[in-house]
Amino acid sequence: MNKPTETLREKFSRRFLSSDMPIIVYAVMAGSIVAVWSAQAIAPDLAMNLFSELLGAAFTLFIIDTLLVRTKARRWKVVSRQIDYLIARTGNRLRDGMATRIFRFVPDIDPEADKHTNLASIRRQRETLFNELSVLSESELEQRIDENEVFSERMYEYLNEKAEDIWDILNMKYSEYLAPELVSLLMDLHTNLRDTAAHIRQYRKADRFTDEIDKQYYRGIGAKGITLTLKAMLDLVNQLKNAGYSEAAPIAAAGN
């Protein structure tokens, strides 16, 4: 039986259980202690003094490192669940917004099913859509977007709002505890959201001109740019979901 793949979120949740001290530091310290101990035959007094100093330094280093690990682990334990949820909720909201606003996603809802069943079904349908979109070429992707919505002012504001949400996560108090892989993913997503908004501005710049050639030029480069950044965003939100960061807001239990 294959062992389940550990997600980035699971790795992130236990990253403070191990030392941040490079193993080479302990290796050098251990090697120095062995070398000094071996030199007793040549200069026993000096060797014993150095041995005592090195042993004391190694013990102090170990204690400090252990305390730092425990302190970080304790701090992380207090806030980890909220931070995990915040990132996962932000990822899920972005996926939902992209699906409905950009790609005209209309889920098939069963009126006979309860809200939890329908929510799970909608998430599966949306995942199918994203998997389908992720393999399309840029020209095929351009045909799937809702142009009236994508190139609107409200979409420009929406993308910048989502970019701000991610930027707030990257700049929160505990951002230094975020895994580098997660930070890189969020930064790429933030950049692509900003770039997509910039392409909308480029597309809408056509409205400033009366000449049809000028209009077509700006609309063309705006549309081309958006397909590039949207394709990148699809990949990034899929990576975020596969890393374990896509979670819907809790809803009341059935019957409440």
C-alpha positions as YAML, in Angstrom:
chain: A
units: angstrom
residues:
- id: 1
  name: MET
  ca: [0.00, 0.00, 0.00]
- id: 2
  name: ASN
  ca: [1.39, 3.40, -0.99]
- id: 3
  name: LYS
  ca: [2.06, 5.86, 1.80]
- id: 4
  name: PRO
  ca: [-0.10, 9.02, 1.47]
- id: 5
  name: THR
  ca: [1.84, 12.03, 0.22]
- id: 6
  name: GLU
  ca: [2.39, 14.61, 2.93]
- id: 7
  name: THR
  ca: [1.10, 18.05, 1.96]
- id: 8
  name: LEU
  ca: [3.01, 21.27, 2.47]
- id: 9
  name: ARG
  ca: [0.43, 22.26, 5.07]
- id: 10
  name: GLU
  ca: [1.19, 19.12, 7.09]
- id: 11
  name: LYS
  ca: [4.93, 19.72, 6.83]
- id: 12
  name: PHE
  ca: [4.39, 23.34, 7.79]
- id: 13
  name: SER
  ca: [2.42, 22.37, 10.91]
- id: 14
  name: ARG
  ca: [5.36, 20.47, 12.40]
- id: 15
  name: ARG
  ca: [8.31, 22.48, 11.11]
- id: 16
  name: PHE
  ca: [9.33, 23.70, 14.59]
- id: 17
  name: LEU
  ca: [9.70, 20.21, 16.02]
- id: 18
  name: SER
  ca: [13.31, 20.07, 14.80]
- id: 19
  name: SER
  ca: [16.34, 22.26, 15.34]
- id: 20
  name: ASP
  ca: [17.15, 25.27, 13.18]
- id: 21
  name: MET
  ca: [20.85, 24.87, 14.01]
- id: 22
  name: PRO
  ca: [22.84, 23.55, 11.01]
- id: 23
  name: ILE
  ca: [24.12, 20.03, 11.67]
- id: 24
  name: ILE
  ca: [27.58, 21.13, 10.54]
- id: 25
  name: VAL
  ca: [27.89, 23.25, 13.69]
- id: 26
  name: TYR
  ca: [27.44, 20.21, 15.91]
- id: 27
  name: ALA
  ca: [29.72, 18.16, 13.66]
- id: 28
  name: VAL
  ca: [32.54, 20.72, 13.91]
- id: 29
  name: MET
  ca: [32.08, 20.97, 17.66]
- id: 30
  name: ALA
  ca: [32.19, 17.18, 18.07]
- id: 31
  name: GLY
  ca: [35.26, 16.93, 15.84]
- id: 32
  name: SER
  ca: [37.04, 19.61, 17.84]
- id: 33
  name: ILE
  ca: [36.30, 17.84, 21.13]
- id: 34
  name: VAL
  ca: [37.65, 14.55, 19.75]
- id: 35
  name: ALA
  ca: [40.78, 16.27, 18.41]
- id: 36
  name: VAL
  ca: [41.48, 18.02, 21.71]
- id: 37
  name: TRP
  ca: [40.92, 14.80, 23.67]
- id: 38
  name: SER
  ca: [43.37, 13.01, 21.38]
- id: 39
  name: ALA
  ca: [46.01, 15.70, 22.05]
- id: 40
  name: GLN
  ca: [46.29, 14.84, 25.75]
- id: 41
  name: ALA
  ca: [49.50, 12.89, 25.17]
- id: 42
  name: ILE
  ca: [51.22, 16.01, 23.80]
- id: 43
  name: ALA
  ca: [49.94, 18.70, 26.19]
- id: 44
  name: PRO
  ca: [47.67, 17.18, 28.82]
- id: 45
  name: ASP
  ca: [46.97, 20.35, 30.81]
- id: 46
  name: LEU
  ca: [46.20, 22.46, 27.76]
- id: 47
  name: ALA
  ca: [44.15, 19.66, 26.24]
- id: 48
  name: MET
  ca: [42.04, 19.26, 29.37]
- id: 49
  name: ASN
  ca: [41.42, 23.01, 29.60]
- id: 50
  name: LEU
  ca: [40.38, 23.19, 25.96]
- id: 51
  name: PHE
  ca: [38.29, 20.04, 26.35]
- id: 52
  name: SER
  ca: [36.41, 21.55, 29.29]
- id: 53
  name: GLU
  ca: [35.82, 24.81, 27.41]
- id: 54
  name: LEU
  ca: [34.58, 23.06, 24.28]
- id: 55
  name: LEU
  ca: [32.36, 20.70, 26.24]
- id: 56
  name: GLY
  ca: [30.84, 23.65, 28.11]
- id: 57
  name: ALA
  ca: [30.32, 25.57, 24.87]
- id: 58
  name: ALA
  ca: [28.68, 22.55, 23.23]
- id: 59
  name: PHE
  ca: [26.36, 22.06, 26.19]
- id: 60
  name: THR
  ca: [25.42, 25.77, 26.22]
- id: 61
  name: LEU
  ca: [24.78, 25.71, 22.47]
- id: 62
  name: PHE
  ca: [22.57, 22.66, 22.83]
- id: 63
  name: ILE
  ca: [20.55, 24.21, 25.66]
- id: 64
  name: ILE
  ca: [20.05, 27.50, 23.79]
- id: 65
  name: ASP
  ca: [19.05, 25.68, 20.61]
- id: 66
  name: THR
  ca: [16.59, 23.48, 22.51]
- id: 67
  name: LEU
  ca: [15.03, 26.47, 24.24]
- id: 68
  name: LEU
  ca: [14.67, 28.34, 20.95]
- id: 69
  name: VAL
  ca: [12.99, 25.36, 19.32]
- id: 70
  name: ARG
  ca: [10.60, 24.99, 22.23]
- id: 71
  name: THR
  ca: [9.81, 28.71, 22.26]
- id: 72
  name: LYS
  ca: [9.05, 28.77, 18.55]
- id: 73
  name: ALA
  ca: [7.02, 25.58, 18.81]
- id: 74
  name: ARG
  ca: [5.00, 27.01, 21.70]
- id: 75
  name: ARG
  ca: [4.31, 30.26, 19.84]
- id: 76
  name: TRP
  ca: [3.41, 28.42, 16.67]
- id: 77
  name: LYS
  ca: [1.09, 26.05, 18.51]
- id: 78
  name: VAL
  ca: [-0.95, 29.04, 19.71]
- id: 79
  name: VAL
  ca: [-1.52, 30.59, 16.27]
- id: 80
  name: SER
  ca: [-0.93, 27.77, 13.78]
- id: 81
  name: ARG
  ca: [-4.55, 26.72, 13.40]
- id: 82
  name: GLN
  ca: [-5.74, 30.27, 12.74]
- id: 83
  name: ILE
  ca: [-2.94, 30.99, 10.26]
- id: 84
  name: ASP
  ca: [-3.51, 27.70, 8.45]
- id: 85
  name: TYR
  ca: [-7.21, 28.47, 8.18]
- id: 86
  name: LEU
  ca: [-6.59, 32.06, 7.05]
- id: 87
  name: ILE
  ca: [-4.35, 30.93, 4.19]
- id: 88
  name: ALA
  ca: [-6.64, 28.05, 3.24]
- id: 89
  name: ARG
  ca: [-9.72, 30.28, 3.33]
- id: 90
  name: THR
  ca: [-8.02, 32.91, 1.19]
- id: 91
  name: GLY
  ca: [-7.01, 30.25, -1.32]
- id: 92
  name: ASN
  ca: [-10.53, 28.85, -1.48]
- id: 93
  name: ARG
  ca: [-12.13, 32.28, -1.92]
- id: 94
  name: LEU
  ca: [-9.76, 33.06, -4.77]
- id: 95
  name: ARG
  ca: [-10.53, 29.76, -6.49]
- id: 96
  name: ASP
  ca: [-14.24, 30.44, -6.13]
- id: 97
  name: GLY
  ca: [-13.91, 33.99, -7.45]
- id: 98
  name: MET
  ca: [-11.84, 32.91, -10.44]
- id: 99
  name: ALA
  ca: [-14.29, 30.16, -11.31]
- id: 100
  name: THR
  ca: [-17.46, 32.25, -11.11]
- id: 101
  name: ARG
  ca: [-16.20, 35.68, -12.16]
- id: 102
  name: ILE
  ca: [-13.67, 34.78, -14.84]
- id: 103
  name: PHE
  ca: [-14.73, 31.41, -16.22]
- id: 104
  name: ARG
  ca: [-18.52, 31.62, -15.81]
- id: 105
  name: PHE
  ca: [-18.72, 28.61, -13.51]
- id: 106
  name: VAL
  ca: [-22.33, 27.64, -12.77]
- id: 107
  name: PRO
  ca: [-22.47, 24.62, -10.46]
- id: 108
  name: ASP
  ca: [-25.08, 21.91, -10.72]
- id: 109
  name: ILE
  ca: [-26.95, 22.08, -7.41]
- id: 110
  name: ASP
  ca: [-29.28, 19.33, -6.25]
- id: 111
  name: PRO
  ca: [-32.34, 20.96, -4.62]
- id: 112
  name: GLU
  ca: [-33.07, 17.72, -2.77]
- id: 113
  name: ALA
  ca: [-29.62, 17.48, -1.16]
- id: 114
  name: ASP
  ca: [-28.58, 19.21, 2.06]
- id: 115
  name: LYS
  ca: [-26.19, 22.15, 2.05]
- id: 116
  name: HIS
  ca: [-23.16, 20.08, 3.08]
- id: 117
  name: THR
  ca: [-23.66, 17.61, 0.25]
- id: 118
  name: ASN
  ca: [-24.12, 20.43, -2.25]
- id: 119
  name: LEU
  ca: [-21.05, 22.24, -0.95]
- id: 120
  name: ALA
  ca: [-18.92, 19.13, -1.41]
- id: 121
  name: SER
  ca: [-20.39, 18.64, -4.88]
- id: 122
  name: ILE
  ca: [-19.66, 22.25, -5.88]
- id: 123
  name: ARG
  ca: [-16.05, 21.89, -4.75]
- id: 124
  name: ARG
  ca: [-15.67, 18.72, -6.83]
- id: 125
  name: GLN
  ca: [-17.20, 20.40, -9.87]
- id: 126
  name: ARG
  ca: [-14.93, 23.40, -9.45]
- id: 127
  name: GLU
  ca: [-11.88, 21.17, -9.13]
- id: 128
  name: THR
  ca: [-12.86, 19.41, -12.35]
- id: 129
  name: LEU
  ca: [-13.16, 22.78, -14.06]
- id: 130
  name: PHE
  ca: [-9.74, 23.93, -12.86]
- id: 131
  name: ASN
  ca: [-8.11, 20.67, -13.93]
- id: 132
  name: GLU
  ca: [-9.70, 21.10, -17.35]
- id: 133
  name: LEU
  ca: [-8.62, 24.73, -17.67]
- id: 134
  name: SER
  ca: [-5.06, 24.07, -16.54]
- id: 135
  name: VAL
  ca: [-4.26, 22.00, -19.64]
- id: 136
  name: LEU
  ca: [-5.68, 24.48, -22.16]
- id: 137
  name: SER
  ca: [-3.45, 26.55, -24.40]
- id: 138
  name: GLU
  ca: [-3.44, 30.33, -24.06]
- id: 139
  name: SER
  ca: [-5.69, 30.79, -27.09]
- id: 140
  name: GLU
  ca: [-8.13, 28.15, -25.81]
- id: 141
  name: LEU
  ca: [-8.12, 29.76, -22.38]
- id: 142
  name: GLU
  ca: [-8.94, 33.13, -23.91]
- id: 143
  name: GLN
  ca: [-12.09, 31.63, -25.40]
- id: 144
  name: ARG
  ca: [-13.26, 30.46, -21.98]
- id: 145
  name: ILE
  ca: [-13.14, 33.77, -20.13]
- id: 146
  name: ASP
  ca: [-16.09, 36.08, -19.64]
- id: 147
  name: GLU
  ca: [-14.75, 39.18, -21.42]
- id: 148
  name: ASN
  ca: [-17.50, 41.51, -20.20]
- id: 149
  name: GLU
  ca: [-16.65, 40.64, -16.61]
- id: 150
  name: VAL
  ca: [-12.88, 40.16, -16.88]
- id: 151
  name: PHE
  ca: [-12.12, 43.53, -18.47]
- id: 152
  name: SER
  ca: [-14.42, 45.49, -16.18]
- id: 153
  name: GLU
  ca: [-13.50, 47.97, -13.49]
- id: 154
  name: ARG
  ca: [-15.03, 45.75, -10.82]
- id: 155
  name: MET
  ca: [-12.72, 42.90, -11.85]
- id: 156
  name: TYR
  ca: [-9.75, 45.26, -11.58]
- id: 157
  name: GLU
  ca: [-10.81, 46.15, -8.04]
- id: 158
  name: TYR
  ca: [-11.49, 42.51, -7.16]
- id: 159
  name: LEU
  ca: [-8.03, 41.34, -8.24]
- id: 160
  name: ASN
  ca: [-6.33, 44.11, -6.30]
- id: 161
  name: GLU
  ca: [-8.43, 43.24, -3.25]
- id: 162
  name: LYS
  ca: [-7.32, 39.58, -3.46]
- id: 163
  name: ALA
  ca: [-3.72, 40.69, -3.92]
- id: 164
  name: GLU
  ca: [-4.03, 42.80, -0.76]
- id: 165
  name: ASP
  ca: [-5.41, 39.81, 1.14]
- id: 166
  name: ILE
  ca: [-2.33, 37.77, 0.24]
- id: 167
  name: TRP
  ca: [0.00, 40.68, 0.95]
- id: 168
  name: ASP
  ca: [-1.52, 41.03, 4.41]
- id: 169
  name: ILE
  ca: [-0.71, 37.37, 5.09]
- id: 170
  name: LEU
  ca: [2.88, 37.83, 3.94]
- id: 171
  name: ASN
  ca: [3.29, 40.85, 6.20]
- id: 172
  name: MET
  ca: [1.52, 39.64, 9.32]
- id: 173
  name: LYS
  ca: [3.40, 39.31, 12.61]
- id: 174
  name: TYR
  ca: [4.08, 35.59, 12.26]
- id: 175
  name: SER
  ca: [5.07, 35.63, 8.58]
- id: 176
  name: GLU
  ca: [8.66, 34.81, 9.56]
- id: 177
  name: TYR
  ca: [7.38, 31.37, 10.60]
- id: 178
  name: LEU
  ca: [5.91, 30.62, 7.17]
- id: 179
  name: ALA
  ca: [7.65, 27.89, 5.20]
- id: 180
  name: PRO
  ca: [9.82, 29.32, 2.36]
- id: 181
  name: GLU
  ca: [7.95, 27.19, -0.20]
- id: 182
  name: LEU
  ca: [4.65, 28.66, 0.94]
- id: 183
  name: VAL
  ca: [6.01, 32.22, 0.93]
- id: 184
  name: SER
  ca: [7.28, 31.74, -2.62]
- id: 185
  name: LEU
  ca: [3.90, 30.41, -3.72]
- id: 186
  name: LEU
  ca: [2.00, 33.29, -2.12]
- id: 187
  name: MET
  ca: [4.37, 35.90, -3.55]
- id: 188
  name: ASP
  ca: [3.97, 34.47, -7.05]
- id: 189
  name: LEU
  ca: [0.21, 34.51, -6.63]
- id: 190
  name: HIS
  ca: [0.25, 38.10, -5.38]
- id: 191
  name: THR
  ca: [2.42, 39.18, -8.32]
- id: 192
  name: ASN
  ca: [0.17, 37.49, -10.87]
- id: 193
  name: LEU
  ca: [-2.94, 39.07, -9.36]
- id: 194
  name: ARG
  ca: [-1.32, 42.50, -9.65]
- id: 195
  name: ASP
  ca: [-0.14, 41.76, -13.19]
- id: 196
  name: THR
  ca: [-3.60, 40.60, -14.24]
- id: 197
  name: ALA
  ca: [-5.07, 43.83, -12.89]
- id: 198
  name: ALA
  ca: [-2.44, 45.77, -14.84]
- id: 199
  name: HIS
  ca: [-3.43, 43.97, -18.05]
- id: 200
  name: ILE
  ca: [-7.03, 45.03, -17.47]
- id: 201
  name: ARG
  ca: [-5.85, 48.63, -17.27]
- id: 202
  name: GLN
  ca: [-3.93, 48.11, -20.51]
- id: 203
  name: TYR
  ca: [-7.02, 46.67, -22.20]
- id: 204
  name: ARG
  ca: [-9.23, 49.52, -21.00]
- id: 205
  name: LYS
  ca: [-6.71, 52.09, -22.20]
- id: 206
  name: ALA
  ca: [-8.22, 51.51, -25.65]
- id: 207
  name: ASP
  ca: [-11.22, 53.60, -24.57]
- id: 208
  name: ARG
  ca: [-9.00, 56.69, -24.57]
- id: 209
  name: PHE
  ca: [-8.42, 56.50, -28.32]
- id: 210
  name: THR
  ca: [-10.67, 57.13, -31.27]
- id: 211
  name: ASP
  ca: [-8.55, 55.44, -33.91]
- id: 212
  name: GLU
  ca: [-9.58, 51.81, -34.34]
- id: 213
  name: ILE
  ca: [-5.99, 50.65, -34.85]
- id: 214
  name: ASP
  ca: [-4.99, 52.09, -31.48]
- id: 215
  name: LYS
  ca: [-8.01, 50.52, -29.84]
- id: 216
  name: GLN
  ca: [-7.24, 47.09, -31.26]
- id: 217
  name: TYR
  ca: [-3.59, 47.36, -30.24]
- id: 218
  name: TYR
  ca: [-4.28, 48.01, -26.56]
- id: 219
  name: ARG
  ca: [-7.09, 45.50, -26.39]
- id: 220
  name: GLY
  ca: [-4.89, 42.92, -28.05]
- id: 221
  name: ILE
  ca: [-1.92, 43.27, -25.71]
- id: 222
  name: GLY
  ca: [-4.24, 43.46, -22.70]
- id: 223
  name: ALA
  ca: [-6.04, 40.25, -23.68]
- id: 224
  name: LYS
  ca: [-2.75, 38.49, -24.46]
- id: 225
  name: GLY
  ca: [-1.27, 39.51, -21.14]
- id: 226
  name: ILE
  ca: [-4.32, 38.33, -19.21]
- id: 227
  name: THR
  ca: [-4.26, 34.86, -20.75]
- id: 228
  name: LEU
  ca: [-0.61, 34.52, -19.69]
- id: 229
  name: THR
  ca: [-1.19, 35.58, -16.10]
- id: 230
  name: LEU
  ca: [-4.45, 33.65, -15.77]
- id: 231
  name: LYS
  ca: [-2.71, 30.49, -16.90]
- id: 232
  name: ALA
  ca: [-0.04, 31.09, -14.26]
- id: 233
  name: MET
  ca: [-2.70, 31.81, -11.63]
- id: 234
  name: LEU
  ca: [-4.52, 28.57, -12.42]
- id: 235
  name: ASP
  ca: [-1.31, 26.66, -11.80]
- id: 236
  name: LEU
  ca: [-0.62, 28.56, -8.58]
- id: 237
  name: VAL
  ca: [-4.08, 28.09, -7.04]
- id: 238
  name: ASN
  ca: [-3.92, 24.40, -7.95]
- id: 239
  name: GLN
  ca: [-0.53, 24.17, -6.22]
- id: 240
  name: LEU
  ca: [-1.98, 25.93, -3.20]
- id: 241
  name: LYS
  ca: [-4.87, 23.47, -3.05]
- id: 242
  name: ASN
  ca: [-2.58, 20.47, -3.49]
- id: 243
  name: ALA
  ca: [-0.47, 21.85, -0.65]
- id: 244
  name: GLY
  ca: [-3.54, 21.65, 1.58]
- id: 245
  name: TYR
  ca: [-4.51, 25.32, 1.49]
- id: 246
  name: SER
  ca: [-8.07, 25.45, 0.19]
- id: 247
  name: GLU
  ca: [-10.81, 25.39, 2.78]
- id: 248
  name: ALA
  ca: [-14.37, 26.67, 2.72]
- id: 249
  name: ALA
  ca: [-15.79, 28.71, 5.57]
- id: 250
  name: PRO
  ca: [-17.65, 26.56, 8.11]
- id: 251
  name: ILE
  ca: [-21.42, 26.44, 7.78]
- id: 252
  name: ALA
  ca: [-24.07, 25.46, 10.29]
- id: 253
  name: ALA
  ca: [-24.72, 21.79, 10.78]
- id: 254
  name: ALA
  ca: [-27.60, 20.26, 8.90]
- id: 255
  name: GLY
  ca: [-30.90, 20.93, 10.61]
- id: 256
  name: ASN
  ca: [-29.71, 24.12, 12.38]
...
